[in-house]
Amino acid sequence: MAGMNTTTRILHEGEDRETHFGALNPPIYHASTFTRPTMQAFLEGMAEGSQAYIYSRDSNPTVRALEKKMALLEGAEDAIAAASGMAVITGALLTFLNAGDHVLVVDACYGPTRRFMNMVMARFGVEVTYYHPDLRDLEPLFRPNTRLLYLESPGSHSFHIQDLPALAAQAQRRGILTLADNTWVTPLYQQPHRCGVDIVAHTGTKYINGHADAVVGLLTARRELIQQMRPVFRLMGATLGPAEAYLTLRGLRTLPLRMAQHQAAGLALARWLQAHPKVRRVLHPGLPDFPGHDLARAQMSGWGGLFAFELLPPATPADRHHFLDALQVISMGVSWGGFESLIIPLLARDEATAAQHRRVGLTDDCYRLSAGLEAVEDLIADLEHALDQYSVVSIQ
Ligand SMILES: *Cc1c(COP(=O)(O)O)cnc(C)c1O
């Protein structure tokens, strides 16, 4: 099926149907342990490099089916599925960073990634430098001990677009590993490996699962890197359960259909908001006047439904509450990428976050919206009604 469309391949590859009595759905293997009939078979199963299933902390057939499909989607040799997006990000960092190493991290990275760098990696003697997401020449920042370049495009909250091929090439010339968080558009619309990135991390919790019912992490790379990471993941114990793997496999089947709708809804809402007199600006890479738009078009083949917008300053701080509390279809909640529309205020709650927001151009009047699968006209009516409850200082 190698030459076929991804939509077809997602449905039919990686499931090893013959070994499951031909079952169309990969069964959920609720088994901690896989037994062996003889001592000889046991020793073979335990041998280094054996593919046998022994214990579900190490590998499980349902989880393996998901890994195979993920490798296929990202165009990678192999994949690791783990208990959450943070598990795959931290597992990769713990595999490759040593005391005395230096890591370059994009300043628009996902918040918990930053906290892990600052709380854990720094404590283990890894030096962390945050670089501005617009930076296209990292040469002045590389040090002799720079081991890894961390990328995320579009960036969290600010949606900055990074020039993935250019940055990956700069790292590659120096033998520096690259790791990209590719959660925003999924491998369907952006494949960082094709841009030269070594390791691609995803939270499957968002669009890949898409139904807001499981927390999942997925990572892809060439075989040699997966072989280095796999033992660390097994020892960390951040294992994905077979039920979550099954839900994610189920979600994957409709990924192309869902992404088409998230993309259309996100753009429709972004355009509608852009024309609203109480909206100062909309941060959506698919809008032609977004600063990274041309770069985004060059390296992505579609848009996600997650974006941010900034309202004009409120007449009183209570107006922020009036706006969010008036929403009836769009719920207030963290995470995104599910069937349901979600919104959060990007209000900085501590000085470090406020400083990072200033660096990437976010204000306390910014909101992040995940366009779900509801009818677009209902989402627009909901926003319109809520914006009516929002008074601004003055409309220029
Ligand atoms: C949610 C998110 C993560 C973390 O994923 P979890 O499954 O919640 O651990 C990582 N990166 C991005 C961009 C995210 O939005």
Ligand as a Chemical Component Dictionary entry (heavy atoms), coordinates in Angstrom:
data_LIG
# 
_chem_comp.id                   LIG 
_chem_comp.type                 NON-POLYMER 
_chem_comp.pdbx_formal_charge   0 
_chem_comp.three_letter_code    LIG 
# 
loop_
_chem_comp_atom.comp_id 
_chem_comp_atom.atom_id 
_chem_comp_atom.alt_atom_id 
_chem_comp_atom.type_symbol 
_chem_comp_atom.charge 
_chem_comp_atom.model_Cartn_x 
_chem_comp_atom.model_Cartn_y 
_chem_comp_atom.model_Cartn_z 
_chem_comp_atom.pdbx_ordinal 
LIG C1 C1 C 0 -1.109 19.363 25.368 1  
LIG C2 C2 C 0 0.204  19.566 24.736 2  
LIG C3 C3 C 0 1.318  18.785 25.113 3  
LIG C4 C4 C 0 1.274  17.791 26.259 4  
LIG O1 O1 O 0 0.483  16.682 25.992 5  
LIG P1 P1 P 0 -0.163 15.816 27.187 6  
LIG O2 O2 O 0 -0.748 14.652 26.481 7  
LIG O3 O3 O 0 -1.159 16.697 27.859 8  
LIG O4 O4 O 0 0.948  15.457 28.117 9  
LIG C5 C5 C 0 2.500  18.985 24.433 10 
LIG N1 N1 N 0 2.612  19.895 23.457 11 
LIG C6 C6 C 0 1.576  20.646 23.065 12 
LIG C7 C7 C 0 1.778  21.635 21.964 13 
LIG C8 C8 C 0 0.346  20.527 23.696 14 
LIG O5 O5 O 0 -0.673 21.319 23.326 15 
# 
loop_
_chem_comp_bond.comp_id 
_chem_comp_bond.atom_id_1 
_chem_comp_bond.atom_id_2 
_chem_comp_bond.value_order 
_chem_comp_bond.pdbx_ordinal 
LIG C1 C2 SING 1  
LIG C2 C3 SING 2  
LIG C2 C8 DOUB 3  
LIG C3 C4 SING 4  
LIG C3 C5 DOUB 5  
LIG C4 O1 SING 6  
LIG O1 P1 SING 7  
LIG P1 O2 DOUB 8  
LIG P1 O3 SING 9  
LIG P1 O4 SING 10 
LIG C5 N1 SING 11 
LIG N1 C6 DOUB 12 
LIG C6 C7 SING 13 
LIG C6 C8 SING 14 
LIG C8 O5 SING 15 
# 
